[in-house]
Amino acid sequence: MKIETKIMKIAFLTPEYPHPKTGSSGGIGTSIKNLAIGLLAQGCSVRVLVYGQNKESVFDDNGITIQQIQNVKLKGLSWFLTRKKIERIINQLYASKEIDLVEAPDWTGITSFIQPKKCPIVIRLNGSDTYFCHLDNRPVKWRNKFHERRALQMADGLLSVSQFTADLTNQVFGLQKEFTIIPNSIDMDLFDGDSNVNSNDKNTILYFGSLIRKKGLLELPFIFNEVIQKNPEVQLLLIGKDVPDVLSGNPSTWEMMQELFTAAALQNVSYLGSVPYQEIKAHIKAAGVCVFPTFAEALPVSWIEAMALQKPIVASNIGWAKEVIEEGVEGFLVHPKAHKKYAVRILELLESPKLQSTFGIAARKKVTLAFSTEKVARQSMLFYQRLVKNQ
């Protein structure tokens, strides 16, 4: 059902977007593309302003206008001049009635010195650097915290993908801002949950996402060591980019992980690196259980994708998790450092096809009701309309 109103023209400002021309992309880019697709279906016009690009260009991505923006390079002033360049672009687009508002993520506070003449700025929390550093118990760069806080203070509208992220953001910045909670989403048409119900490889555990400390990848070897002790037939499959470890300085988290597995466990581990998106979906469908022992998220799209494909999940029980999964209904929630308990929950699922099916069906239903692009796009549209009307 479309919202009957004048066509809204939404722009997203982002450092990443999933397209061959714009380079690699993580969760922010994926969530923007998912929402953009939903907004198009609602009759919106959508433009994505991607900064940090190697050239200036405008092209079409299935109805979404992508505008590549090069950063200004001048030692010591690049951050300021790039922001002012983006500000001029926003002013031009708004003056020519090509956009009604701009939404940006909280990451590194790109809008801290972007003050358009009239165009409203919305910040959507997907997790700032300050937020993730707090969850990781590591120091944050002062400049990032400064820009992120200033961007939040200056924004005309504030959104967050989870209540946990909103509350913790207020805490770490010493703010008392009100956030409208609208979660991340996925296009349910791209996730056929029915075709894989009985196709599980009952002995395969899948993790997909970046191999990085904050997502619990240095806990996963200890968890899998416990699993192997009980069932030596279980296989662990890892998919995703290998990321340098910020605390140790090691250039490879995968290299660090290998030292933590027992010899018996390591024989049953396969790491595929980064693979095409369609291949990831095939691996999700084939797996018996998906695991996400993460310490730091806002509202993870990967969890929602696995749930949409009716996969039972054993995930972290920290903060945001309860806003995605109800313990014992759509999956199990366990602290990443509770290695033995985490392993017990994995084995419980692997040994019970009936429980896998029950959790999987409930998980897909949850995604359909709460995290579909159609629902999230409608919620976002209503927020945008109220904001523009009140300007």
GUMAR-84204 format. One record per residue (C-alpha): residue number from 1; x, y, z. Coordinates in nm, 3 decimals. Layout:
<atoms>
<i->NUM; px->X; py->Y; pz->Z>
...
</atoms>
This chain:
<atoms>
<i->1; px->0.000; py->0.000; pz->0.000>
<i->2; px->0.147; py->0.333; pz->-0.106>
<i->3; px->0.112; py->0.647; pz->0.101>
<i->4; px->-0.098; py->0.895; pz->-0.091>
<i->5; px->0.099; py->1.219; pz->-0.095>
<i->6; px->0.314; py->1.432; pz->-0.320>
<i->7; px->0.630; py->1.268; pz->-0.445>
<i->8; px->0.903; py->1.305; pz->-0.185>
<i->9; px->1.262; py->1.344; pz->-0.298>
<i->10; px->1.499; py->1.181; pz->-0.052>
<i->11; px->1.878; py->1.200; pz->-0.061>
<i->12; px->2.115; py->0.978; pz->0.136>
<i->13; px->2.468; py->1.096; pz->0.216>
<i->14; px->2.703; py->0.803; pz->0.269>
<i->15; px->3.068; py->0.690; pz->0.246>
<i->16; px->2.960; py->0.357; pz->0.091>
<i->17; px->2.704; py->0.205; pz->-0.142>
<i->18; px->2.689; py->-0.151; pz->-0.282>
<i->19; px->2.760; py->-0.105; pz->-0.654>
<i->20; px->3.062; py->-0.200; pz->-0.871>
<i->21; px->3.123; py->0.167; pz->-0.958>
<i->22; px->3.131; py->0.289; pz->-0.596>
<i->23; px->3.362; py->0.029; pz->-0.440>
<i->24; px->3.322; py->-0.200; pz->-0.141>
<i->25; px->3.035; py->-0.154; pz->0.101>
<i->26; px->2.941; py->-0.268; pz->0.450>
<i->27; px->2.626; py->-0.261; pz->0.658>
<i->28; px->2.555; py->0.111; pz->0.616>
<i->29; px->2.554; py->0.087; pz->0.237>
<i->30; px->2.340; py->-0.226; pz->0.238>
<i->31; px->2.083; py->-0.074; pz->0.474>
<i->32; px->2.064; py->0.243; pz->0.259>
<i->33; px->2.011; py->0.043; pz->-0.059>
<i->34; px->1.740; py->-0.170; pz->0.105>
<i->35; px->1.558; py->0.140; pz->0.227>
<i->36; px->1.601; py->0.317; pz->-0.108>
<i->37; px->1.435; py->0.024; pz->-0.286>
<i->38; px->1.145; py->0.041; pz->-0.042>
<i->39; px->1.109; py->0.417; pz->-0.087>
<i->40; px->1.103; py->0.379; pz->-0.466>
<i->41; px->0.815; py->0.135; pz->-0.424>
<i->42; px->0.636; py->0.404; pz->-0.218>
<i->43; px->0.668; py->0.646; pz->-0.510>
<i->44; px->0.966; py->0.843; pz->-0.378>
<i->45; px->1.252; py->0.985; pz->-0.578>
<i->46; px->1.583; py->0.867; pz->-0.428>
<i->47; px->1.935; py->1.005; pz->-0.477>
<i->48; px->2.243; py->0.865; pz->-0.303>
<i->49; px->2.537; py->1.102; pz->-0.253>
<i->50; px->2.848; py->0.886; pz->-0.213>
<i->51; px->3.153; py->1.081; pz->-0.096>
<i->52; px->3.515; py->0.964; pz->-0.091>
<i->53; px->3.494; py->0.852; pz->-0.455>
<i->54; px->3.772; py->0.847; pz->-0.716>
<i->55; px->3.572; py->1.054; pz->-0.965>
<i->56; px->3.271; py->1.282; pz->-1.007>
<i->57; px->2.983; py->1.102; pz->-1.175>
<i->58; px->2.605; py->1.057; pz->-1.178>
<i->59; px->2.446; py->0.730; pz->-1.288>
<i->60; px->2.126; py->0.530; pz->-1.247>
<i->61; px->2.100; py->0.213; pz->-1.038>
<i->62; px->1.759; py->0.063; pz->-1.117>
<i->63; px->1.577; py->0.390; pz->-1.054>
<i->64; px->1.806; py->0.516; pz->-0.777>
<i->65; px->2.023; py->0.813; pz->-0.879>
<i->66; px->2.380; py->0.764; pz->-0.760>
<i->67; px->2.603; py->1.073; pz->-0.740>
<i->68; px->2.973; py->1.009; pz->-0.681>
<i->69; px->3.161; py->1.286; pz->-0.500>
<i->70; px->3.538; py->1.323; pz->-0.477>
<i->71; px->3.684; py->1.449; pz->-0.151>
<i->72; px->3.881; py->1.775; pz->-0.160>
<i->73; px->4.249; py->1.706; pz->-0.094>
<i->74; px->4.440; py->1.974; pz->0.092>
<i->75; px->4.659; py->1.879; pz->0.386>
<i->76; px->4.499; py->1.970; pz->0.717>
<i->77; px->4.183; py->2.110; pz->0.558>
<i->78; px->4.045; py->1.818; pz->0.355>
<i->79; px->3.782; py->1.733; pz->0.617>
<i->80; px->3.646; py->2.090; pz->0.622>
<i->81; px->3.664; py->2.161; pz->0.248>
<i->82; px->3.499; py->1.829; pz->0.162>
<i->83; px->3.211; py->1.906; pz->0.396>
<i->84; px->3.168; py->2.249; pz->0.241>
<i->85; px->3.173; py->2.096; pz->-0.106>
<i->86; px->2.896; py->1.855; pz->-0.002>
<i->87; px->2.706; py->2.147; pz->0.150>
<i->88; px->2.716; py->2.332; pz->-0.185>
<i->89; px->2.593; py->2.022; pz->-0.368>
<i->90; px->2.304; py->1.984; pz->-0.123>
<i->91; px->2.211; py->2.352; pz->-0.158>
<i->92; px->2.213; py->2.324; pz->-0.538>
<i->93; px->1.999; py->2.009; pz->-0.537>
<i->94; px->1.752; py->2.160; pz->-0.290>
<i->95; px->1.728; py->2.491; pz->-0.480>
<i->96; px->1.656; py->2.305; pz->-0.803>
<i->97; px->1.388; py->2.099; pz->-0.621>
<i->98; px->1.571; py->1.771; pz->-0.683>
<i->99; px->1.569; py->1.679; pz->-0.312>
<i->100; px->1.350; py->1.756; pz->-0.010>
<i->101; px->1.585; py->1.638; pz->0.264>
<i->102; px->1.912; py->1.457; pz->0.326>
<i->103; px->1.965; py->1.160; pz->0.555>
<i->104; px->2.315; py->1.069; pz->0.677>
<i->105; px->2.456; py->0.804; pz->0.913>
<i->106; px->2.613; py->0.890; pz->1.247>
<i->107; px->2.946; py->0.729; pz->1.153>
<i->108; px->3.230; py->0.989; pz->1.191>
<i->109; px->2.979; py->1.276; pz->1.186>
<i->110; px->3.004; py->1.381; pz->0.821>
<i->111; px->2.732; py->1.648; pz->0.863>
<i->112; px->2.903; py->1.826; pz->1.156>
<i->113; px->3.002; py->2.124; pz->0.941>
<i->114; px->2.738; py->2.084; pz->0.671>
<i->115; px->2.472; py->2.350; pz->0.724>
<i->116; px->2.245; py->2.377; pz->0.418>
<i->117; px->2.049; py->2.699; pz->0.379>
<i->118; px->1.707; py->2.530; pz->0.394>
<i->119; px->1.738; py->2.156; pz->0.331>
<i->120; px->1.664; py->1.948; pz->0.647>
<i->121; px->1.929; py->1.702; pz->0.766>
<i->122; px->1.832; py->1.370; pz->0.926>
<i->123; px->2.079; py->1.151; pz->1.116>
<i->124; px->2.003; py->0.779; pz->1.138>
<i->125; px->2.200; py->0.591; pz->1.402>
<i->126; px->2.364; py->0.276; pz->1.272>
<i->127; px->2.643; py->0.302; pz->1.527>
<i->128; px->2.899; py->0.582; pz->1.547>
<i->129; px->3.271; py->0.527; pz->1.597>
<i->130; px->3.226; py->0.652; pz->1.954>
<i->131; px->2.946; py->0.399; pz->2.010>
<i->132; px->3.148; py->0.105; pz->1.879>
<i->133; px->3.461; py->0.208; pz->2.069>
<i->134; px->3.255; py->0.214; pz->2.388>
<i->135; px->3.122; py->-0.137; pz->2.321>
<i->136; px->3.476; py->-0.253; pz->2.233>
<i->137; px->3.628; py->-0.092; pz->2.545>
<i->138; px->3.887; py->0.096; pz->2.340>
<i->139; px->3.965; py->0.468; pz->2.304>
<i->140; px->3.790; py->0.675; pz->2.040>
<i->141; px->3.965; py->0.936; pz->1.825>
<i->142; px->3.878; py->1.276; pz->1.970>
<i->143; px->3.804; py->1.424; pz->1.627>
<i->144; px->3.552; py->1.151; pz->1.547>
<i->145; px->3.373; py->1.199; pz->1.878>
<i->146; px->3.372; py->1.577; pz->1.827>
<i->147; px->3.220; py->1.554; pz->1.477>
<i->148; px->2.971; py->1.282; pz->1.570>
<i->149; px->2.841; py->1.476; pz->1.870>
<i->150; px->2.819; py->1.802; pz->1.676>
<i->151; px->2.632; py->1.632; pz->1.389>
<i->152; px->2.373; py->1.496; pz->1.633>
<i->153; px->2.331; py->1.835; pz->1.799>
<i->154; px->2.276; py->2.012; pz->1.466>
<i->155; px->2.043; py->1.757; pz->1.300>
<i->156; px->1.684; py->1.854; pz->1.215>
<i->157; px->1.563; py->1.497; pz->1.270>
<i->158; px->1.699; py->1.194; pz->1.455>
<i->159; px->1.638; py->0.825; pz->1.384>
<i->160; px->1.789; py->0.510; pz->1.532>
<i->161; px->1.777; py->0.149; pz->1.413>
<i->162; px->1.734; py->0.026; pz->1.772>
<i->163; px->1.635; py->0.164; pz->2.111>
<i->164; px->1.955; py->0.026; pz->2.261>
<i->165; px->2.165; py->0.226; pz->2.012>
<i->166; px->1.965; py->0.542; pz->2.082>
<i->167; px->2.002; py->0.509; pz->2.460>
<i->168; px->2.373; py->0.426; pz->2.450>
<i->169; px->2.441; py->0.708; pz->2.202>
<i->170; px->2.282; py->0.958; pz->2.439>
<i->171; px->2.492; py->0.812; pz->2.721>
<i->172; px->2.831; py->0.821; pz->2.548>
<i->173; px->2.781; py->1.176; pz->2.415>
<i->174; px->2.615; py->1.313; pz->2.728>
<i->175; px->2.301; py->1.406; pz->2.533>
<i->176; px->1.928; py->1.381; pz->2.597>
<i->177; px->1.802; py->1.363; pz->2.240>
<i->178; px->1.475; py->1.201; pz->2.134>
<i->179; px->1.513; py->0.940; pz->1.859>
<i->180; px->1.242; py->0.781; pz->1.648>
<i->181; px->1.314; py->0.407; pz->1.628>
<i->182; px->1.295; py->0.260; pz->1.277>
<i->183; px->1.493; py->-0.063; pz->1.224>
<i->184; px->1.703; py->-0.179; pz->0.932>
<i->185; px->1.521; py->-0.382; pz->0.669>
<i->186; px->1.554; py->-0.634; pz->0.388>
<i->187; px->1.361; py->-0.693; pz->0.066>
<i->188; px->1.159; py->-1.005; pz->0.143>
<i->189; px->1.115; py->-1.074; pz->-0.230>
<i->190; px->1.487; py->-1.158; pz->-0.242>
<i->191; px->1.464; py->-1.411; pz->0.041>
<i->192; px->1.260; py->-1.722; pz->-0.030>
<i->193; px->1.227; py->-1.891; pz->0.305>
<i->194; px->1.013; py->-2.186; pz->0.200>
<i->195; px->1.252; py->-2.355; pz->-0.041>
<i->196; px->1.513; py->-2.442; pz->0.218>
<i->197; px->1.313; py->-2.574; pz->0.512>
<i->198; px->1.424; py->-2.936; pz->0.462>
<i->199; px->1.756; py->-2.876; pz->0.285>
<i->200; px->1.980; py->-2.821; pz->0.587>
<i->201; px->2.323; py->-2.972; pz->0.623>
<i->202; px->2.261; py->-3.061; pz->0.986>
<i->203; px->2.631; py->-3.058; pz->1.073>
<i->204; px->2.722; py->-2.714; pz->0.932>
<i->205; px->2.753; py->-2.398; pz->1.142>
<i->206; px->2.772; py->-2.076; pz->0.938>
<i->207; px->2.911; py->-1.736; pz->1.029>
<i->208; px->2.893; py->-1.464; pz->0.765>
<i->209; px->3.015; py->-1.108; pz->0.811>
<i->210; px->3.349; py->-0.938; pz->0.865>
<i->211; px->3.614; py->-1.135; pz->1.051>
<i->212; px->3.677; py->-0.879; pz->1.324>
<i->213; px->3.718; py->-0.877; pz->1.701>
<i->214; px->3.406; py->-0.667; pz->1.771>
<i->215; px->3.185; py->-0.931; pz->1.606>
<i->216; px->3.313; py->-1.197; pz->1.845>
<i->217; px->3.539; py->-1.377; pz->1.599>
<i->218; px->3.806; py->-1.429; pz->1.866>
<i->219; px->3.544; py->-1.601; pz->2.084>
<i->220; px->3.412; py->-1.826; pz->1.807>
<i->221; px->3.717; py->-2.061; pz->1.809>
<i->222; px->3.666; py->-2.133; pz->2.180>
<i->223; px->3.295; py->-2.195; pz->2.121>
<i->224; px->3.368; py->-2.429; pz->1.830>
<i->225; px->3.631; py->-2.616; pz->2.033>
<i->226; px->3.353; py->-2.702; pz->2.281>
<i->227; px->3.122; py->-2.811; pz->1.999>
<i->228; px->3.383; py->-3.045; pz->1.849>
<i->229; px->3.439; py->-3.215; pz->2.184>
<i->230; px->3.074; py->-3.322; pz->2.182>
<i->231; px->3.032; py->-3.382; pz->1.808>
<i->232; px->3.349; py->-3.425; pz->1.597>
<i->233; px->3.144; py->-3.430; pz->1.274>
<i->234; px->3.034; py->-3.065; pz->1.294>
<i->235; px->3.177; py->-2.824; pz->1.035>
<i->236; px->3.227; py->-2.448; pz->1.078>
<i->237; px->3.204; py->-2.232; pz->0.765>
<i->238; px->3.325; py->-1.870; pz->0.773>
<i->239; px->3.242; py->-1.615; pz->0.504>
<i->240; px->3.349; py->-1.251; pz->0.497>
<i->241; px->3.631; py->-1.003; pz->0.471>
<i->242; px->3.939; py->-1.060; pz->0.689>
<i->243; px->3.990; py->-0.737; pz->0.888>
<i->244; px->4.306; py->-0.617; pz->1.068>
<i->245; px->4.285; py->-0.626; pz->1.448>
<i->246; px->4.290; py->-0.274; pz->1.592>
<i->247; px->4.409; py->-0.376; pz->1.939>
<i->248; px->4.697; py->-0.610; pz->1.855>
<i->249; px->4.796; py->-0.456; pz->1.523>
<i->250; px->4.781; py->-0.797; pz->1.356>
<i->251; px->4.685; py->-0.748; pz->0.989>
<i->252; px->4.469; py->-1.064; pz->0.988>
<i->253; px->4.195; py->-1.163; pz->1.231>
<i->254; px->4.174; py->-1.500; pz->1.054>
<i->255; px->4.541; py->-1.561; pz->1.134>
<i->256; px->4.470; py->-1.486; pz->1.502>
<i->257; px->4.168; py->-1.716; pz->1.501>
<i->258; px->4.360; py->-2.014; pz->1.368>
<i->259; px->4.588; py->-2.008; pz->1.673>
<i->260; px->4.284; py->-2.035; pz->1.904>
<i->261; px->4.126; py->-2.349; pz->1.756>
<i->262; px->4.233; py->-2.688; pz->1.882>
<i->263; px->4.399; py->-2.904; pz->1.618>
<i->264; px->4.087; py->-3.122; pz->1.593>
<i->265; px->3.858; py->-2.822; pz->1.559>
<i->266; px->4.071; py->-2.644; pz->1.298>
<i->267; px->4.047; py->-2.947; pz->1.067>
<i->268; px->3.670; py->-2.886; pz->1.051>
<i->269; px->3.691; py->-2.513; pz->0.973>
<i->270; px->3.659; py->-2.368; pz->0.624>
<i->271; px->3.716; py->-1.998; pz->0.545>
<i->272; px->3.595; py->-1.883; pz->0.203>
<i->273; px->3.683; py->-1.514; pz->0.230>
<i->274; px->3.446; py->-1.267; pz->0.062>
<i->275; px->3.201; py->-1.425; pz->-0.181>
<i->276; px->2.925; py->-1.283; pz->-0.407>
<i->277; px->2.595; py->-1.202; pz->-0.238>
<i->278; px->2.397; py->-1.475; pz->-0.416>
<i->279; px->2.649; py->-1.734; pz->-0.303>
<i->280; px->2.613; py->-1.620; pz->0.058>
<i->281; px->2.238; py->-1.682; pz->0.038>
<i->282; px->2.302; py->-2.032; pz->-0.094>
<i->283; px->2.534; py->-2.103; pz->0.199>
<i->284; px->2.276; py->-1.969; pz->0.446>
<i->285; px->2.013; py->-2.200; pz->0.300>
<i->286; px->2.246; py->-2.500; pz->0.324>
<i->287; px->2.357; py->-2.440; pz->0.683>
<i->288; px->2.204; py->-2.602; pz->0.987>
<i->289; px->2.263; py->-2.308; pz->1.223>
<i->290; px->2.390; py->-1.949; pz->1.185>
<i->291; px->2.600; py->-1.799; pz->1.465>
<i->292; px->2.666; py->-1.433; pz->1.551>
<i->293; px->2.865; py->-1.400; pz->1.877>
<i->294; px->2.910; py->-1.025; pz->1.837>
<i->295; px->2.994; py->-0.763; pz->2.099>
<i->296; px->2.911; py->-0.453; pz->1.895>
<i->297; px->2.616; py->-0.391; pz->1.661>
<i->298; px->2.333; py->-0.144; pz->1.618>
<i->299; px->2.079; py->-0.367; pz->1.441>
<i->300; px->2.253; py->-0.625; pz->1.219>
<i->301; px->2.117; py->-0.685; pz->0.868>
<i->302; px->2.296; py->-1.023; pz->0.857>
<i->303; px->2.078; py->-1.157; pz->1.138>
<i->304; px->1.763; py->-1.045; pz->0.957>
<i->305; px->1.879; py->-1.207; pz->0.633>
<i->306; px->1.938; py->-1.541; pz->0.804>
<i->307; px->1.601; py->-1.517; pz->0.979>
<i->308; px->1.425; py->-1.442; pz->0.650>
<i->309; px->1.571; py->-1.765; pz->0.510>
<i->310; px->1.425; py->-1.951; pz->0.810>
<i->311; px->1.760; py->-2.021; pz->0.973>
<i->312; px->1.778; py->-2.086; pz->1.346>
<i->313; px->2.032; py->-1.851; pz->1.507>
<i->314; px->2.251; py->-1.855; pz->1.814>
<i->315; px->2.344; py->-1.491; pz->1.866>
<i->316; px->2.484; py->-1.253; pz->2.123>
<i->317; px->2.253; py->-1.150; pz->2.406>
<i->318; px->2.387; py->-0.794; pz->2.427>
<i->319; px->2.160; py->-0.489; pz->2.408>
<i->320; px->2.016; py->-0.468; pz->2.059>
<i->321; px->1.976; py->-0.848; pz->2.028>
<i->322; px->1.645; py->-0.861; pz->2.215>
<i->323; px->1.501; py->-0.611; pz->1.967>
<i->324; px->1.565; py->-0.864; pz->1.688>
<i->325; px->1.525; py->-1.209; pz->1.843>
<i->326; px->1.304; py->-1.327; pz->2.128>
<i->327; px->1.502; py->-1.581; pz->2.329>
<i->328; px->1.370; py->-1.934; pz->2.275>
<i->329; px->1.121; py->-1.823; pz->2.009>
<i->330; px->1.320; py->-1.722; pz->1.698>
<i->331; px->1.662; py->-1.830; pz->1.824>
<i->332; px->1.891; py->-1.851; pz->2.123>
<i->333; px->2.075; py->-1.555; pz->2.280>
<i->334; px->2.398; py->-1.621; pz->2.471>
<i->335; px->2.685; py->-1.397; pz->2.582>
<i->336; px->2.984; py->-1.448; pz->2.348>
<i->337; px->3.219; py->-1.525; pz->2.637>
<i->338; px->2.994; py->-1.800; pz->2.774>
<i->339; px->3.167; py->-2.050; pz->2.546>
<i->340; px->3.027; py->-2.372; pz->2.692>
<i->341; px->2.668; py->-2.244; pz->2.709>
<i->342; px->2.698; py->-2.108; pz->2.354>
<i->343; px->2.819; py->-2.449; pz->2.234>
<i->344; px->2.536; py->-2.627; pz->2.415>
<i->345; px->2.278; py->-2.411; pz->2.236>
<i->346; px->2.439; py->-2.478; pz->1.897>
<i->347; px->2.440; py->-2.853; pz->1.958>
<i->348; px->2.080; py->-2.840; pz->2.082>
<i->349; px->1.975; py->-2.695; pz->1.747>
<i->350; px->2.194; py->-2.920; pz->1.533>
<i->351; px->2.050; py->-3.226; pz->1.705>
<i->352; px->1.685; py->-3.120; pz->1.663>
<i->353; px->1.550; py->-3.065; pz->1.309>
<i->354; px->1.210; py->-2.998; pz->1.466>
<i->355; px->1.348; py->-2.712; pz->1.678>
<i->356; px->1.535; py->-2.576; pz->1.374>
<i->357; px->1.209; py->-2.569; pz->1.180>
<i->358; px->1.010; py->-2.413; pz->1.466>
<i->359; px->1.265; py->-2.135; pz->1.519>
<i->360; px->1.307; py->-2.082; pz->1.145>
<i->361; px->0.937; py->-2.039; pz->1.075>
<i->362; px->0.901; py->-1.798; pz->1.370>
<i->363; px->1.208; py->-1.605; pz->1.255>
<i->364; px->1.076; py->-1.546; pz->0.904>
<i->365; px->0.741; py->-1.437; pz->1.044>
<i->366; px->0.920; py->-1.186; pz->1.269>
<i->367; px->1.112; py->-1.040; pz->0.975>
<i->368; px->0.797; py->-1.012; pz->0.765>
<i->369; px->0.613; py->-0.826; pz->1.041>
<i->370; px->0.894; py->-0.598; pz->1.163>
<i->371; px->1.185; py->-0.575; pz->0.919>
<i->372; px->1.050; py->-0.582; pz->0.562>
<i->373; px->1.148; py->-0.293; pz->0.335>
<i->374; px->0.782; py->-0.217; pz->0.272>
<i->375; px->0.709; py->-0.166; pz->0.642>
<i->376; px->1.031; py->0.023; pz->0.717>
<i->377; px->0.991; py->0.245; pz->0.408>
<i->378; px->0.638; py->0.341; pz->0.518>
<i->379; px->0.764; py->0.427; pz->0.867>
<i->380; px->1.047; py->0.634; pz->0.720>
<i->381; px->0.812; py->0.812; pz->0.479>
<i->382; px->0.584; py->0.919; pz->0.762>
<i->383; px->0.884; py->1.052; pz->0.955>
<i->384; px->1.013; py->1.245; pz->0.652>
<i->385; px->0.670; py->1.393; pz->0.581>
<i->386; px->0.630; py->1.520; pz->0.939>
<i->387; px->0.979; py->1.667; pz->0.935>
<i->388; px->0.937; py->1.852; pz->0.604>
<i->389; px->0.590; py->1.975; pz->0.705>
<i->390; px->0.725; py->2.122; pz->1.030>
<i->391; px->1.023; py->2.303; pz->0.873>
</atoms>
